[in-house]
Amino acid sequence: MIAEKGSEEELIDKEAEAAALREAWIRELMVHYGQPREFFDEQTLYMIAAFQMGDEALVNARMLELLEKDVSSALLTMAKLDGSFMIFETELPYTAVSDYLLDNYSPDEGMNLMGQLLFSSQSIREVGSCFFQDWAKRDPDGQLKWIADNPSFNSEYIFVDYLKQEMPGENAANIVTAMLNLPLDDARADFLIRESIQLMAVEQPMAASEILNQLPADDPLYFDAVGLLASSAARENGLLGMEWASSIPDPNMRLGAQISAGSSFLANDPDGFYAWFKNAEFEDAPETRDEILKQMETAAELEKSYVPDDPAAGTDRRGLPTDPELRGPVPGPLRGNLPPTQQ
């Protein structure tokens, strides 16, 4: 009996010691992250412990465990960790959460589960972006129908990542066509049309030119698209790019496209550009030939200074944030040299 009593007391002492160590750890977290005690609920502590171990497999396994218990609660925990500005060596489990949602719910259900967190939490936006891109691979036609049927969904962050993935591929023309067919009262239409055409013009200029046949010739978007295509095409074929740019009837828009395409032509083929410029005509242009040449040369230097996208730094080849909500207006020869009304 005495031995049993001693063992029981030892157990109580060990439990008390463990509880004290746990509280000391929580107090350290409170000080380190500047969060109140109630912030550190059981789920949050469960995930923080995995992150502190630096084990990505454990982080993914624990998040999947929480998702199995209660999806909404698990997503809130992930958003909570992101919103507290906690910095861990192991990345938040964006892909694991995205895969779980796609494997266990319909795409529509998955988007609804993420709901407003898509717009308030960076980590859930990252999940949503992974989710959207994987969805495009699994069911591209169904996804385009969902976009058209859900005009209230308007995350530029997710749309840009999605379009960057898809525009180099075989579904690019279908996507641009779907965007062109969005209702006129869809608030997203202008952004989605311009962004998809711009990215397709960069990735597949020849194929993108066929899309122009779907636009009325008097639509300002038509001329904007021609300008984008001209600039992109001029990188590979300067004369073709200048031919497209010169085909725009409006003199102001034509000059903007010529400067944009000309700068790309010059940056990639200086000898060919100057040979073309000797006989080039700029009908109805308010600037002199020397002024136009100076603009092209300045823009060409800017284009040559571009560097590749740096995903790790969160910047694109222009050094701008890749997050559209942080990036602001997009400068550069594809858009920046068009007339102000078309930027």
LOVEX-491234 format. One line per field, with one value per residue (C-alpha): x, y, z; residue in three letters; residue number from 1. Coordinates in steps of 0.02 Angstrom, whole numbers. Layout:
! residues N
X X	...
Y Y	...
Z Z	...
nupa ALA	...
lumlum NUM	...
This chain:
! residues 343
X 0	141	227	65	40	217	192	30	117	258	131	45	214	259	91	113	288	226	85	208	325	178	123	301	307	141	203	358	246	139	292	374	220	133	-28	-145	-165	-332	-251	-160	-301	-266	-268	-153	-29	-38	16	146	233	246	315	443	506	539	462	360	285	227	152	55	-1	-64	-157	-240	-289	-373	-459	-530	-603	-676	-633	-696	-606	-444	-451	-479	-326	-221	-283	-247	-66	-42	-127	-20	137	219	376	427	562	429	300	116	37	-47	-34	-87	-244	-283	-264	-374	-513	-507	-503	-646	-762	-829	-739	-893	-897	-711	-727	-875	-779	-638	-770	-726	-559	-500	-509	-450	-310	-150	-126	-302	-275	-121	-226	-359	-229	-161	-340	-388	-235	-258	-443	-394	-293	-432	-585	-546	-718	-809	-700	-736	-922	-903	-812	-953	-1088	-1007	-983	-963	-797	-667	-493	-365	-227	-301	-351	-177	-91	-219	-195	-5	-15	-141	-91	61	-48	-172	-324	-273	-388	-538	-502	-488	-648	-738	-681	-738	-910	-934	-1090	-1065	-1124	-993	-877	-731	-745	-629	-489	-505	-512	-363	-259	-293	-259	-101	-32	-80	0	162	155	73	66	25	-116	-178	-197	-337	-434	-447	-572	-697	-689	-784	-661	-730	-707	-568	-520	-481	-350	-282	-262	-177	-53	-15	6	115	233	244	265	401	514	520	476	498	423	267	246	260	136	7	40	23	-145	-236	-341	-350	-193	-161	-184	-83	64	58	62	201	309	274	311	457	540	528	592	741	781	791	853	937	1002	833	746	853	839	649	646	732	575	443	295	200	46	-46	78	94	276	425	518	663	544	464	635	689	535	568	751	707	575	696	825	692	642	823	841	701	750	656	519	583	445	549	555	373	419	400	532	503	539	355	252	169	17	-99	-170	4	68	-41	-45	68	200	313	305	154	37	127	152	-29	-136	-194	-374	-320	-202
Y 0	119	84	115	279	333	292	392	543	530	528	682	769	728	791	952	973	944	1070	1198	1173	1192	1355	1420	1379	1468	1622	1624	1618	1760	1870	1820	1844	1979	1879	1858	1692	1654	1658	1495	1369	1182	1177	1326	1254	1086	1166	1282	1132	1049	1207	1227	1051	1105	945	980	805	826	997	924	772	877	997	851	781	946	952	778	834	1001	1084	1258	1258	1198	1336	1465	1398	1414	1591	1629	1573	1678	1831	1828	1863	1705	1659	1477	1389	1270	1345	1339	1183	1269	1124	992	1090	1124	940	888	1005	950	766	774	911	975	1131	1235	1165	1197	1379	1402	1325	1450	1586	1760	1697	1706	1895	1920	1793	1784	1600	1553	1654	1547	1391	1461	1495	1316	1252	1355	1302	1118	1132	1202	1045	927	1009	1163	1177	1157	1291	1416	1386	1414	1579	1637	1580	1662	1848	1886	1792	1923	1887	1964	1874	1703	1749	1812	1655	1549	1643	1639	1451	1426	1552	1453	1298	1227	1294	1476	1515	1438	1543	1707	1665	1630	1797	1887	1807	1867	1976	2163	2195	2077	2191	2072	2067	2211	2150	1967	2007	2123	2013	1854	1936	2019	1855	1757	1892	1866	1675	1639	1797	1707	1606	1759	1855	1736	1791	1967	1904	1886	2072	2206	2315	2472	2403	2497	2330	2270	2405	2375	2191	2233	2342	2201	2076	2195	2220	2034	1985	2116	2021	1876	1962	2150	2184	2083	2174	2344	2289	2248	2409	2512	2432	2525	2664	2781	2891	2908	2723	2679	2785	2709	2534	2581	2648	2494	2372	2476	2472	2281	2273	2383	2290	2123	2168	2341	2324	2269	2407	2550	2483	2485	2656	2742	2721	2713	2830	2898	2971	3105	3089	3249	3209	3224	3070	3113	3124	2958	2876	2943	2868	2700	2701	2746	2608	2483	2517	2487	2322	2263	2297	2177	2024	1857	1836	1797	1698	1680	1869	1889	2001	1992	2029	2216	2201	2233	2132	1984	2009	2121	2198	2263	2293	2436	2487	2383	2488	2430	2416	2300	2422	2579	2655	2643	2801	2841	2794	2618	2583
Z 0	45	-122	-218	-125	-168	-353	-355	-277	-403	-545	-474	-459	-640	-702	-603	-673	-851	-825	-757	-906	-1025	-944	-949	-1136	-1166	-1071	-1181	-1335	-1266	-1244	-1408	-1517	-1416	-1404	-1253	-1163	-1245	-1417	-1379	-1385	-1401	-1591	-1607	-1481	-1570	-1734	-1656	-1576	-1747	-1827	-1689	-1723	-1903	-1972	-2129	-2133	-1953	-1991	-2139	-2039	-1894	-2008	-2098	-1929	-1884	-2054	-2025	-1859	-1915	-2080	-2035	-1869	-1950	-2081	-1945	-1852	-2009	-2038	-1856	-1869	-2026	-1951	-1795	-1897	-1832	-1926	-1939	-2038	-2106	-2225	-2185	-2266	-2414	-2535	-2407	-2364	-2547	-2592	-2446	-2499	-2681	-2634	-2509	-2573	-2737	-2801	-2760	-2583	-2562	-2615	-2498	-2352	-2376	-2396	-2333	-2265	-2446	-2434	-2255	-2232	-2334	-2291	-2349	-2508	-2538	-2509	-2626	-2759	-2749	-2749	-2902	-3002	-2962	-3004	-3175	-3208	-3154	-3231	-3338	-3418	-3253	-3176	-3314	-3291	-3103	-3134	-3247	-3124	-2971	-3009	-2823	-2819	-2860	-2795	-2912	-2816	-2857	-3035	-3080	-3015	-3109	-3273	-3259	-3246	-3387	-3521	-3584	-3603	-3726	-3633	-3650	-3797	-3708	-3554	-3650	-3746	-3582	-3512	-3668	-3647	-3467	-3449	-3473	-3295	-3221	-3121	-3150	-3339	-3384	-3270	-3322	-3508	-3505	-3390	-3489	-3657	-3591	-3522	-3677	-3785	-3690	-3692	-3860	-3968	-4131	-4055	-3961	-4124	-4173	-4019	-4091	-4219	-4076	-4037	-4134	-4230	-4145	-3969	-3875	-3800	-3977	-3999	-3825	-3867	-4032	-3937	-3816	-3956	-4056	-3910	-3875	-4058	-4083	-3965	-4088	-4252	-4248	-4420	-4381	-4216	-4300	-4434	-4301	-4207	-4365	-4406	-4266	-4345	-4195	-4208	-4021	-3986	-4141	-4084	-3910	-3984	-4104	-3963	-3858	-4000	-4062	-3893	-3890	-4070	-4024	-3863	-3954	-4130	-4136	-4315	-4381	-4285	-4351	-4528	-4509	-4426	-4574	-4679	-4541	-4551	-4402	-4481	-4380	-4236	-4132	-4091	-4209	-4270	-4153	-4004	-4049	-4068	-3900	-3816	-3899	-3846	-3666	-3657	-3738	-3603	-3471	-3553	-3561	-3375	-3330	-3228	-3210	-3082	-2908	-2820	-2662	-2645	-2693	-2840	-3028	-3160	-3133	-2947	-2909	-2784	-2868	-2755	-2862	-2704	-2659	-2834	-2895	-3081	-3193	-3285	-3425	-3614	-3619	-3534	-3480	-3652	-3707	-3697	-3519	-3558	-3600	-3455
nupa MET	ILE	ALA	GLU	LYS	GLY	SER	GLU	GLU	GLU	LEU	ILE	ASP	LYS	GLU	ALA	GLU	ALA	ALA	ALA	LEU	ARG	GLU	ALA	TRP	ILE	ARG	GLU	LEU	MET	VAL	HIS	TYR	GLY	GLN	PRO	ARG	GLU	PHE	PHE	ASP	GLU	GLN	THR	LEU	TYR	MET	ILE	ALA	ALA	PHE	GLN	MET	GLY	ASP	GLU	ALA	LEU	VAL	ASN	ALA	ARG	MET	LEU	GLU	LEU	LEU	GLU	LYS	ASP	VAL	SER	SER	ALA	LEU	LEU	THR	MET	ALA	LYS	LEU	ASP	GLY	SER	PHE	MET	ILE	PHE	GLU	THR	GLU	LEU	PRO	TYR	THR	ALA	VAL	SER	ASP	TYR	LEU	LEU	ASP	ASN	TYR	SER	PRO	ASP	GLU	GLY	MET	ASN	LEU	MET	GLY	GLN	LEU	LEU	PHE	SER	SER	GLN	SER	ILE	ARG	GLU	VAL	GLY	SER	CYS	PHE	PHE	GLN	ASP	TRP	ALA	LYS	ARG	ASP	PRO	ASP	GLY	GLN	LEU	LYS	TRP	ILE	ALA	ASP	ASN	PRO	SER	PHE	ASN	SER	GLU	TYR	ILE	PHE	VAL	ASP	TYR	LEU	LYS	GLN	GLU	MET	PRO	GLY	GLU	ASN	ALA	ALA	ASN	ILE	VAL	THR	ALA	MET	LEU	ASN	LEU	PRO	LEU	ASP	ASP	ALA	ARG	ALA	ASP	PHE	LEU	ILE	ARG	GLU	SER	ILE	GLN	LEU	MET	ALA	VAL	GLU	GLN	PRO	MET	ALA	ALA	SER	GLU	ILE	LEU	ASN	GLN	LEU	PRO	ALA	ASP	ASP	PRO	LEU	TYR	PHE	ASP	ALA	VAL	GLY	LEU	LEU	ALA	SER	SER	ALA	ALA	ARG	GLU	ASN	GLY	LEU	LEU	GLY	MET	GLU	TRP	ALA	SER	SER	ILE	PRO	ASP	PRO	ASN	MET	ARG	LEU	GLY	ALA	GLN	ILE	SER	ALA	GLY	SER	SER	PHE	LEU	ALA	ASN	ASP	PRO	ASP	GLY	PHE	TYR	ALA	TRP	PHE	LYS	ASN	ALA	GLU	PHE	GLU	ASP	ALA	PRO	GLU	THR	ARG	ASP	GLU	ILE	LEU	LYS	GLN	MET	GLU	THR	ALA	ALA	GLU	LEU	GLU	LYS	SER	TYR	VAL	PRO	ASP	ASP	PRO	ALA	ALA	GLY	THR	ASP	ARG	ARG	GLY	LEU	PRO	THR	ASP	PRO	GLU	LEU	ARG	GLY	PRO	VAL	PRO	GLY	PRO	LEU	ARG	GLY	ASN	LEU	PRO	PRO	THR	GLN	GLN
lumlum 1	2	3	4	5	6	7	8	9	10	11	12	13	14	15	16	17	18	19	20	21	22	23	24	25	26	27	28	29	30	31	32	33	34	35	36	37	38	39	40	41	42	43	44	45	46	47	48	49	50	51	52	53	54	55	56	57	58	59	60	61	62	63	64	65	66	67	68	69	70	71	72	73	74	75	76	77	78	79	80	81	82	83	84	85	86	87	88	89	90	91	92	93	94	95	96	97	98	99	100	101	102	103	104	105	106	107	108	109	110	111	112	113	114	115	116	117	118	119	120	121	122	123	124	125	126	127	128	129	130	131	132	133	134	135	136	137	138	139	140	141	142	143	144	145	146	147	148	149	150	151	152	153	154	155	156	157	158	159	160	161	162	163	164	165	166	167	168	169	170	171	172	173	174	175	176	177	178	179	180	181	182	183	184	185	186	187	188	189	190	191	192	193	194	195	196	197	198	199	200	201	202	203	204	205	206	207	208	209	210	211	212	213	214	215	216	217	218	219	220	221	222	223	224	225	226	227	228	229	230	231	232	233	234	235	236	237	238	239	240	241	242	243	244	245	246	247	248	249	250	251	252	253	254	255	256	257	258	259	260	261	262	263	264	265	266	267	268	269	270	271	272	273	274	275	276	277	278	279	280	281	282	283	284	285	286	287	288	289	290	291	292	293	294	295	296	297	298	299	300	301	302	303	304	305	306	307	308	309	310	311	312	313	314	315	316	317	318	319	320	321	322	323	324	325	326	327	328	329	330	331	332	333	334	335	336	337	338	339	340	341	342	343
